[in-house]
Amino acid sequence: MASKRLVLCVLGLAAACTVMVPDVQAQKHAFVPVNDAMLVNPADADWLMWRRTLNSWGYSPLKQITSKNVKQLKLAWSIPLHKGSIQEGTPLVYDGTLYMPHPGDVVSAHNAATGEQLWEHHRAIPEDIGDYLQAYETKRSLGIYGDTIIFPSNDDYLVGLDANTGKQKWQTQVLDYRKNPAQQSAGPLIIKGKVISGRTCMPSAGPDACVITAHDANTGKELWRLNTIQKPGEGVDTWGGMPWESRWHVGAWMTASYDPELDLIYMGTSVTAPAPKFLLAGNDNKYLYHNSTLAINPDNGHIVWYYQHIVDHWDLDHPFERLLVDTQVAPDPKQVAWISPDIEKGKTYKVLTGIPGKTGIIYTLDRQTGKFLWARPTVQQNVVASIDGKTGEVTVNPATTFHAKGDTAEVCPALTGGKNWWAGAYSPLTNMMYYGLQNTCSDVTVTLAKPDVEALYGISGRDKLAAGAKGIGSVFAVSAETGRTAWKFDMAGTALSMVTTGGGLVFGGDIEGNFRAFDQNTGAVVWEVNLGSSLTGYPISFAVNGKQYVAASTGSSVTTASQRRLLPGLKAGTENRLYVFALP
């Protein structure tokens, strides 16, 4: 019966089905429901959300694996992931069970110590979805609450699965993908029993698809939705009087962070379509809330404060992870370009920091108020001319803006970003953040004379290596207190996602298939293995019965496919596969 239901899934004849594996269906012990307190303070052994904790650190406190014994790491188990052109998944681990999102709408559960499959759920993908959405197979992470695994589907639903069996418990339509197509590539953040999720929104979807939503984690019922595009009549109009139906594409397509003490959600937004602002209402408008950090009240979805990182003309999105850190703030003017004169020496601030956008610029804000504290570039950039330290107001380099179809400019970083969907990580052991970045620029040309829903951004770009760069990729280790670069590791290919551990290590992969462990303090490579394919998934660390494991996955993505063109000698493949390592 199980194999028959699997065939139905493959043929698309069933809306959803679950394949149970004989003799491993029963749990070894009673399932303890995941509650809000566990999400705020997860057990050291578990990885319960995209970056493990609500502050988006990407840090595991496990310390069995250290710089002294990491060379003994061996492959514990490995499984193939489902076929698909995009694989950027993050395992979720709870109480000895690993749940994995595959390309498309497939989720599987495994014994986290052995890889033995417990169940696999398939949700049928509508045959016409490719007519409305690009890169719809992307599935970056899952959520868990109670005994329910929660994920956003390809066809714009939120779906809850029974964590024990994989059977569907509920589903809620967020948008009609044929009328308001939106790509739901990132998994949810779950706080106070609410499923917080964002999405892209194609120009053809109109502004009503550009929403962050909250749903009841037990039932899927919608609780609120927040438009990420300012509506006419909402304060001073920053869209130059453009009609509502012509305001397009400000999405929130990555996962939020949350501060339970301040009770604020922090989420980033993307660019407008088209991107050059002369194609909208002129280069002098701000077009809120594109390329901004939004601080949101989780009870009603209202914006408490916002900070706009840049008025964008080039598709340099700012939706990436926001790191929430409590630290003293003492930026070093030798390395930090823009500093607030109001910083109080010796004061511990609740900051929101990290690299929120493709520009590769680190922004540090007071997360209570949104006040600008400091910012600095990492990789080469030429789009931000200056930032007012007092107000945080960003001035765009006029040499990189456009005024007519056919205008060209060299833009750094490239349109694929100095940073993109791959995640950095923070370690409380060093008070440093670690990022894989790329050293590229683009020669950009405007392709439109007026907005067109089919043309998306209205520009074309050709990527190239940034002048003077030693290679495409670099790993940066930067102090959250001073903004100083502690160390940098350069490589030929693009560096991708990172994870830090209590053993003083930073694990990260690259496009060439290398999976490395770095010493957090020095940047020394203390372990390395080549997995044969690009490491496009998000690595994690977890434990089962006191034994620490490190997991990483390989595959392909839209951006790594683009970056491969700059690496003609690249031999790494694109196999979708999950690898789990442990000490002997």
SEFINU-469932 format. One record per residue (C-alpha): residue in three letters; x, y, z; residue number from 1. Coordinates in steps of 0.1 Angstrom, whole numbers. Layout:
// SEFINU-469932
NODE type  east north    up seq
NODE  ALA     X     Y     Z NUM
...
// end
This chain:
// SEFINU-469932
NODE type  east north    up seq
NODE  MET     0     0     0   1
NODE  ALA    28    24     9   2
NODE  SER    45    19   -25   3
NODE  LYS    12    24   -43   4
NODE  ARG     6    57   -25   5
NODE  LEU    42    68   -35   6
NODE  VAL    34    61   -71   7
NODE  LEU     2    83   -68   8
NODE  CYS    24   111   -55   9
NODE  VAL    49   109   -82  10
NODE  LEU    22   109  -109  11
NODE  GLY     6   139   -92  12
NODE  LEU   -27   120   -88  13
NODE  ALA   -30   128   -51  14
NODE  ALA   -31   161   -33  15
NODE  ALA    -8   148    -6  16
NODE  CYS     3   114     7  17
NODE  THR    27   100    33  18
NODE  VAL    48    69    29  19
NODE  MET    54    51    62  20
NODE  VAL    83    27    66  21
NODE  PRO    73    -7    81  22
NODE  ASP    86   -15   116  23
NODE  VAL    99    20   123  24
NODE  GLN    65    38   126  25
NODE  ALA    63    35   164  26
NODE  GLN    82    61   184  27
NODE  LYS   106    47   210  28
NODE  HIS    91    70   236  29
NODE  ALA    62    93   239  30
NODE  PHE    64   125   218  31
NODE  VAL    67   156   241  32
NODE  PRO    50   185   223  33
NODE  VAL    72   215   215  34
NODE  ASN    60   246   233  35
NODE  ASP    69   283   233  36
NODE  ALA    94   280   262  37
NODE  MET   113   253   243  38
NODE  LEU   115   275   212  39
NODE  VAL   128   304   233  40
NODE  ASN   154   282   250  41
NODE  PRO   159   250   230  42
NODE  ALA   178   220   244  43
NODE  ASP   214   220   234  44
NODE  ALA   209   188   215  45
NODE  ASP   181   201   193  46
NODE  TRP   179   224   162  47
NODE  LEU   143   235   162  48
NODE  MET   142   262   135  49
NODE  TRP   162   277   106  50
NODE  ARG   191   292   126  51
NODE  ARG   184   271   157  52
NODE  THR   174   301   179  53
NODE  LEU   150   330   176  54
NODE  ASN   180   354   175  55
NODE  SER   192   338   142  56
NODE  TRP   227   331   155  57
NODE  GLY   232   298   138  58
NODE  TYR   251   287   169  59
NODE  SER   250   253   186  60
NODE  PRO   264   252   222  61
NODE  LEU   276   216   217  62
NODE  LYS   313   213   224  63
NODE  GLN   322   176   221  64
NODE  ILE   339   184   187  65
NODE  THR   368   207   192  66
NODE  SER   398   220   172  67
NODE  LYS   418   192   189  68
NODE  ASN   397   163   178  69
NODE  VAL   378   176   147  70
NODE  LYS   403   159   124  71
NODE  GLN   388   126   135  72
NODE  LEU   353   135   121  73
NODE  LYS   340   107    99  74
NODE  LEU   308   102    79  75
NODE  ALA   281    88   101  76
NODE  TRP   254    85    75  77
NODE  SER   241   100    43  78
NODE  ILE   209   100    23  79
NODE  PRO   200   111   -12  80
NODE  LEU   175   140   -14  81
NODE  HIS   147   142   -40  82
NODE  LYS   155   155   -74  83
NODE  GLY   150   192   -82  84
NODE  SER   170   221   -96  85
NODE  ILE   172   239   -63  86
NODE  GLN   183   224   -29  87
NODE  GLU   189   248     0  88
NODE  GLY   174   228    29  89
NODE  THR   180   230    66  90
NODE  PRO   175   199    88  91
NODE  LEU   153   203   119  92
NODE  VAL   162   180   148  93
NODE  TYR   141   173   178  94
NODE  ASP   146   146   204  95
NODE  GLY   166   123   182  96
NODE  THR   145   127   150  97
NODE  LEU   157   147   120  98
NODE  TYR   132   162    97  99
NODE  MET   144   173    62 100
NODE  PRO   128   195    36 101
NODE  HIS   136   183     1 102
NODE  PRO   132   202   -32 103
NODE  GLY    96   206   -40 104
NODE  ASP    70   199   -13 105
NODE  VAL    86   168     1 106
NODE  VAL    94   163    39 107
NODE  SER   110   133    54 108
NODE  ALA   117   121    90 109
NODE  HIS   147   101   100 110
NODE  ASN   164    86   130 111
NODE  ALA   190   113   136 112
NODE  ALA   217    89   147 113
NODE  THR   214    64   119 114
NODE  GLY   195    81    90 115
NODE  GLU   169    54    90 116
NODE  GLN   137    68    74 117
NODE  LEU   106    70    96 118
NODE  TRP    82    86    71 119
NODE  GLU    81   107    39 120
NODE  HIS    54   132    30 121
NODE  HIS    47   142    -6 122
NODE  ARG    25   172   -15 123
NODE  ALA    15   172   -52 124
NODE  ILE    28   201   -72 125
NODE  PRO     3   217   -96 126
NODE  GLU    12   211  -132 127
NODE  ASP     9   247  -142 128
NODE  ILE    28   262  -113 129
NODE  GLY    58   270  -135 130
NODE  ASP    36   293  -155 131
NODE  TYR    33   316  -125 132
NODE  LEU    64   312  -103 133
NODE  GLN   101   308  -108 134
NODE  ALA   123   287   -87 135
NODE  TYR    92   273   -69 136
NODE  GLU   111   241   -58 137
NODE  THR   131   260   -32 138
NODE  LYS   125   248     4 139
NODE  ARG   149   263    30 140
NODE  SER   135   252    64 141
NODE  LEU   107   239    85 142
NODE  GLY    90   248   117 143
NODE  ILE    78   227   147 144
NODE  TYR    51   234   173 145
NODE  GLY    33   210   195 146
NODE  ASP    34   178   175 147
NODE  THR    32   195   142 148
NODE  ILE    58   201   114 149
NODE  ILE    49   233    96 150
NODE  PHE    60   244    61 151
NODE  PRO    50   269    34 152
NODE  SER    40   250     2 153
NODE  ASN    49   257   -34 154
NODE  ASP    12   265   -42 155
NODE  ASP    10   292   -15 156
NODE  TYR    -5   273    14 157
NODE  LEU     8   268    49 158
NODE  VAL     7   231    58 159
NODE  GLY     9   212    91 160
NODE  LEU    20   176    93 161
NODE  ASP    18   152   122 162
NODE  ALA    54   149   134 163
NODE  ASN    49   113   143 164
NODE  THR    34   100   111 165
NODE  GLY    39   127    85 166
NODE  LYS     2   128    77 167
NODE  GLN   -14   162    69 168
NODE  LYS   -32   177    99 169
NODE  TRP   -43   211    83 170
NODE  GLN   -36   234    54 171
NODE  THR   -45   271    49 172
NODE  GLN   -43   290    17 173
NODE  VAL   -24   322    20 174
NODE  LEU   -27   333   -16 175
NODE  ASP   -41   320   -49 176
NODE  TYR    -9   313   -69 177
NODE  ARG   -28   319  -102 178
NODE  LYS   -41   353   -92 179
NODE  ASN   -15   365   -67 180
NODE  PRO    16   343   -73 181
NODE  ALA    41   344   -45 182
NODE  GLN    72   322   -39 183
NODE  GLN    73   308    -4 184
NODE  SER   109   296    -3 185
NODE  ALA   117   302    34 186
NODE  GLY   103   283    64 187
NODE  PRO    84   300    92 188
NODE  LEU    94   315   125 189
NODE  ILE    71   303   153 190
NODE  ILE    66   325   183 191
NODE  LYS    38   327   209 192
NODE  GLY    19   300   190 193
NODE  LYS    20   321   158 194
NODE  VAL    35   310   125 195
NODE  ILE    52   340   110 196
NODE  SER    60   337    73 197
NODE  GLY    70   359    44 198
NODE  ARG    72   355     7 199
NODE  THR    82   371   -26 200
NODE  CYS    55   386   -48 201
NODE  MET    57   386   -85 202
NODE  PRO    48   419  -103 203
NODE  SER    18   401  -119 204
NODE  ALA     6   394   -84 205
NODE  GLY     1   430   -76 206
NODE  PRO     8   446   -42 207
NODE  ASP   -17   424   -23 208
NODE  ALA     6   395   -25 209
NODE  CYS    34   413    -8 210
NODE  VAL    25   402    28 211
NODE  ILE    40   389    60 212
NODE  THR    14   368    78 213
NODE  ALA     7   352   111 214
NODE  HIS   -13   320   115 215
NODE  ASP   -23   299   145 216
NODE  ALA     3   271   148 217
NODE  ASN   -23   246   161 218
NODE  THR   -51   252   135 219
NODE  GLY   -36   272   106 220
NODE  LYS   -61   299   110 221
NODE  GLU   -49   333    98 222
NODE  LEU   -44   359   126 223
NODE  TRP   -31   389   107 224
NODE  ARG   -13   400    75 225
NODE  LEU    10   430    70 226
NODE  ASN    16   446    36 227
NODE  THR    52   453    29 228
NODE  ILE    43   481     5 229
NODE  GLN    31   514    18 230
NODE  LYS    -5   521     8 231
NODE  PRO   -18   554    -5 232
NODE  GLY   -30   575    24 233
NODE  GLU    -7   558    50 234
NODE  GLY    12   589    61 235
NODE  VAL    34   608    38 236
NODE  ASP    33   590     5 237
NODE  THR    68   577    -4 238
NODE  TRP    57   563   -38 239
NODE  GLY    53   596   -55 240
NODE  GLY    15   592   -59 241
NODE  MET    17   560   -78 242
NODE  PRO   -16   541   -78 243
NODE  TRP   -18   511   -55 244
NODE  GLU   -21   485   -83 245
NODE  SER    12   498   -98 246
NODE  ARG    33   492   -66 247
NODE  TRP    51   459   -71 248
NODE  HIS    74   432   -57 249
NODE  VAL    85   443   -21 250
NODE  GLY    87   408    -6 251
NODE  ALA   100   394    27 252
NODE  TRP   114   361    14 253
NODE  MET   137   350    42 254
NODE  THR   129   340    79 255
NODE  ALA   124   365   106 256
NODE  SER   142   369   140 257
NODE  TYR   124   376   173 258
NODE  ASP   133   391   207 259
NODE  PRO   110   377   234 260
NODE  GLU   120   403   259 261
NODE  LEU   111   433   236 262
NODE  ASP    84   412   220 263
NODE  LEU    94   423   185 264
NODE  ILE    97   404   152 265
NODE  TYR   125   416   129 266
NODE  MET   122   410    92 267
NODE  GLY   139   423    61 268
NODE  THR   124   432    28 269
NODE  SER   134   431    -9 270
NODE  VAL   134   454   -39 271
NODE  THR   108   470   -60 272
NODE  ALA   100   459   -96 273
NODE  PRO   112   474  -118 274
NODE  ALA   144   483   -98 275
NODE  PRO   155   516  -114 276
NODE  LYS   135   543   -97 277
NODE  PHE   132   565  -127 278
NODE  LEU   108   538  -141 279
NODE  LEU    85   544  -111 280
NODE  ALA    79   579   -98 281
NODE  GLY   115   592   -99 282
NODE  ASN   148   587   -82 283
NODE  ASP   140   610   -53 284
NODE  ASN   114   588   -36 285
NODE  LYS   120   562    -9 286
NODE  TYR    93   536   -19 287
NODE  LEU    87   522    16 288
NODE  TYR    91   496    28 289
NODE  HIS   116   482     2 290
NODE  ASN   151   472    14 291
NODE  SER   142   478    50 292
NODE  THR   143   462    84 293
NODE  LEU   108   461    99 294
NODE  ALA   103   457   137 295
NODE  ILE    68   442   140 296
NODE  ASN    44   438   169 297
NODE  PRO    36   400   169 298
NODE  ASP     1   405   183 299
NODE  ASN   -13   426   155 300
NODE  GLY    12   428   127 301
NODE  HIS    18   466   131 302
NODE  ILE    52   481   123 303
NODE  VAL    67   495   155 304
NODE  TRP    98   510   137 305
NODE  TYR   116   506   104 306
NODE  TYR   150   514    90 307
NODE  GLN   156   517    53 308
NODE  HIS   191   504    43 309
NODE  ILE   192   518     8 310
NODE  VAL   170   530   -20 311
NODE  ASP   177   503   -46 312
NODE  HIS   181   506   -83 313
NODE  TRP   198   472   -90 314
NODE  ASP   180   443   -73 315
NODE  LEU   203   443   -42 316
NODE  ASP   177   429   -18 317
NODE  HIS   179   432    20 318
NODE  PRO   158   403    33 319
NODE  PHE   185   382    50 320
NODE  GLU   190   371    86 321
NODE  ARG   191   397   114 322
NODE  LEU   215   388   143 323
NODE  LEU   202   399   177 324
NODE  VAL   231   404   201 325
NODE  ASP   236   421   235 326
NODE  THR   270   438   233 327
NODE  GLN   290   469   241 328
NODE  VAL   293   491   210 329
NODE  ALA   328   506   203 330
NODE  PRO   332   508   165 331
NODE  ASP   368   512   153 332
NODE  PRO   370   542   130 333
NODE  LYS   399   526   111 334
NODE  GLN   376   499    98 335
NODE  VAL   341   512   104 336
NODE  ALA   331   538    78 337
NODE  TRP   300   552    93 338
NODE  ILE   295   557   131 339
NODE  SER   268   574   152 340
NODE  PRO   282   602   174 341
NODE  ASP   256   593   201 342
NODE  ILE   270   559   211 343
NODE  GLU   275   557   249 344
NODE  LYS   309   543   258 345
NODE  GLY   307   512   280 346
NODE  LYS   269   507   276 347
NODE  THR   256   473   266 348
NODE  TYR   232   477   238 349
NODE  LYS   205   454   225 350
NODE  VAL   216   454   189 351
NODE  LEU   204   441   156 352
NODE  THR   235   435   135 353
NODE  GLY   249   415   106 354
NODE  ILE   247   417    68 355
NODE  PRO   210   422    59 356
NODE  GLY   215   427    22 357
NODE  LYS   234   419   -10 358
NODE  THR   256   450    -6 359
NODE  GLY   277   431    19 360
NODE  ILE   275   461    43 361
NODE  ILE   272   453    80 362
NODE  TYR   246   475    97 363
NODE  THR   243   477   135 364
NODE  LEU   211   492   149 365
NODE  ASP   196   496   184 366
NODE  ARG   169   470   181 367
NODE  GLN   147   487   208 368
NODE  THR   144   519   187 369
NODE  GLY   158   513   153 370
NODE  LYS   185   540   158 371
NODE  PHE   215   537   136 372
NODE  LEU   248   529   155 373
NODE  TRP   274   519   129 374
NODE  ALA   279   504    94 375
NODE  ARG   308   492    74 376
NODE  PRO   315   475    40 377
NODE  THR   331   441    38 378
NODE  VAL   335   431     1 379
NODE  GLN   339   458   -26 380
NODE  GLN   308   480   -29 381
NODE  ASN   301   513   -48 382
NODE  VAL   263   518   -44 383
NODE  VAL   263   535    -9 384
NODE  ALA   282   568   -11 385
NODE  SER   277   577    26 386
NODE  ILE   256   572    57 387
NODE  ASP   247   600    81 388
NODE  GLY   259   588   115 389
NODE  LYS   234   610   133 390
NODE  THR   202   600   114 391
NODE  GLY   213   568    97 392
NODE  GLU   202   583    63 393
NODE  VAL   218   565    34 394
NODE  THR   230   585     3 395
NODE  VAL   232   565   -29 396
NODE  ASN   262   569   -52 397
NODE  PRO   247   589   -82 398
NODE  ALA   272   573  -106 399
NODE  THR   253   540  -101 400
NODE  THR   218   553  -107 401
NODE  PHE   199   554  -140 402
NODE  HIS   178   578  -159 403
NODE  ALA   168   562  -192 404
NODE  LYS   166   529  -211 405
NODE  GLY   201   519  -222 406
NODE  ASP   219   535  -193 407
NODE  THR   248   514  -180 408
NODE  ALA   269   513  -148 409
NODE  GLU   294   491  -131 410
NODE  VAL   277   479   -98 411
NODE  CYS   295   463   -69 412
NODE  PRO   287   439   -55 413
NODE  ALA   272   419   -84 414
NODE  LEU   234   415   -88 415
NODE  THR   238   381   -72 416
NODE  GLY   251   399   -41 417
NODE  GLY   281   401   -20 418
NODE  LYS   258   381     3 419
NODE  ASN   226   363    -6 420
NODE  TRP   203   336     8 421
NODE  TRP   232   317    24 422
NODE  ALA   235   325    61 423
NODE  GLY   263   338    83 424
NODE  ALA   266   328   120 425
NODE  TYR   275   344   153 426
NODE  SER   294   330   183 427
NODE  PRO   289   342   219 428
NODE  LEU   323   327   226 429
NODE  THR   341   354   205 430
NODE  ASN   314   380   201 431
NODE  MET   321   377   164 432
NODE  MET   300   371   133 433
NODE  TYR   312   349   104 434
NODE  TYR   300   354    68 435
NODE  GLY   307   337    35 436
NODE  LEU   308   365     9 437
NODE  GLN   316   369   -28 438
NODE  ASN   339   394   -45 439
NODE  THR   321   402   -77 440
NODE  CYS   307   431   -96 441
NODE  SER   282   435  -125 442
NODE  ASP   280   456  -156 443
NODE  VAL   244   466  -155 444
NODE  THR   222   479  -183 445
NODE  VAL   186   492  -181 446
NODE  THR   163   472  -205 447
NODE  LEU   130   490  -201 448
NODE  ALA   115   524  -209 449
NODE  LYS    84   518  -188 450
NODE  PRO    73   492  -162 451
NODE  ASP    64   458  -175 452
NODE  VAL    50   430  -153 453
NODE  GLU    68   404  -174 454
NODE  ALA   102   421  -173 455
NODE  LEU   106   420  -135 456
NODE  TYR   136   442  -126 457
NODE  GLY   141   460  -159 458
NODE  ILE   178   455  -159 459
NODE  SER   204   430  -172 460
NODE  GLY   238   423  -156 461
NODE  ARG   269   404  -164 462
NODE  ASP   289   393  -134 463
NODE  LYS   327   396  -132 464
NODE  LEU   354   393  -105 465
NODE  ALA   359   424   -85 466
NODE  ALA   391   443   -92 467
NODE  GLY   419   431   -71 468
NODE  ALA   400   401   -56 469
NODE  LYS   421   370   -49 470
NODE  GLY   392   348   -57 471
NODE  ILE   354   349   -58 472
NODE  GLY   348   339   -22 473
NODE  SER   359   351    12 474
NODE  VAL   350   342    48 475
NODE  PHE   350   372    71 476
NODE  ALA   351   371   109 477
NODE  VAL   340   405   123 478
NODE  SER   337   417   159 479
NODE  ALA   301   427   168 480
NODE  GLU   315   452   193 481
NODE  THR   342   470   173 482
NODE  GLY   334   461   137 483
NODE  ARG   370   451   131 484
NODE  THR   379   422   108 485
NODE  ALA   395   395   131 486
NODE  TRP   405   373   101 487
NODE  LYS   396   366    65 488
NODE  PHE   399   334    45 489
NODE  ASP   400   337     7 490
NODE  MET   390   310   -18 491
NODE  ALA   386   305   -55 492
NODE  GLY   348   298   -54 493
NODE  THR   319   312   -35 494
NODE  ALA   317   306     3 495
NODE  LEU   283   296    14 496
NODE  SER   264   291    47 497
NODE  MET   281   289    82 498
NODE  VAL   274   274   116 499
NODE  THR   293   280   149 500
NODE  THR   296   256   178 501
NODE  GLY   305   256   215 502
NODE  GLY   337   238   206 503
NODE  GLY   351   270   192 504
NODE  LEU   346   260   155 505
NODE  VAL   329   275   125 506
NODE  PHE   317   250    99 507
NODE  GLY   310   262    63 508
NODE  GLY   309   250    28 509
NODE  ASP   315   264    -7 510
NODE  ILE   305   260   -43 511
NODE  GLU   335   238   -50 512
NODE  GLY   322   211   -26 513
NODE  ASN   346   218     2 514
NODE  PHE   332   215    37 515
NODE  ARG   356   231    63 516
NODE  ALA   359   236   100 517
NODE  PHE   377   269   110 518
NODE  ASP   390   279   144 519
NODE  GLN   367   307   155 520
NODE  ASN   396   329   169 521
NODE  THR   422   324   142 522
NODE  GLY   405   313   110 523
NODE  ALA   429   283   107 524
NODE  VAL   413   255    87 525
NODE  VAL   414   225   112 526
NODE  TRP   394   200    91 527
NODE  GLU   383   197    55 528
NODE  VAL   365   173    32 529
NODE  ASN   353   176    -3 530
NODE  LEU   317   162    -8 531
NODE  GLY   318   164   -46 532
NODE  SER   289   188   -50 533
NODE  SER   283   224   -40 534
NODE  LEU   272   229    -4 535
NODE  THR   240   248   -10 536
NODE  GLY   222   236    22 537
NODE  TYR   225   252    57 538
NODE  PRO   248   232    80 539
NODE  ILE   237   224   115 540
NODE  SER   250   206   146 541
NODE  PHE   229   184   170 542
NODE  ALA   232   156   194 543
NODE  VAL   216   122   200 544
NODE  ASN   222   103   233 545
NODE  GLY   251   126   241 546
NODE  LYS   269   122   208 547
NODE  GLN   274   154   187 548
NODE  TYR   268   154   149 549
NODE  VAL   274   179   122 550
NODE  ALA   251   179    91 551
NODE  ALA   255   196    57 552
NODE  SER   238   191    23 553
NODE  THR   247   196   -13 554
NODE  GLY   229   206   -45 555
NODE  SER   223   236   -67 556
NODE  SER   206   270   -65 557
NODE  VAL   198   299   -88 558
NODE  THR   228   319   -76 559
NODE  THR   254   291   -76 560
NODE  ALA   243   283  -111 561
NODE  SER   252   319  -120 562
NODE  GLN   285   318  -101 563
NODE  ARG   295   287  -119 564
NODE  ARG   300   307  -151 565
NODE  LEU   328   326  -134 566
NODE  LEU   345   292  -126 567
NODE  PRO   351   275  -159 568
NODE  GLY   373   248  -143 569
NODE  LEU   348   239  -115 570
NODE  LYS   345   202  -111 571
NODE  ALA   320   201   -83 572
NODE  GLY   286   184   -91 573
NODE  THR   251   194   -81 574
NODE  GLU   238   161   -64 575
NODE  ASN   210   167   -39 576
NODE  ARG   223   148    -8 577
NODE  LEU   225   151    30 578
NODE  TYR   257   142    49 579
NODE  VAL   260   137    87 580
NODE  PHE   294   135   104 581
NODE  ALA   305   125   139 582
NODE  LEU   335   115   159 583
NODE  PRO   344    78   158 584
// end
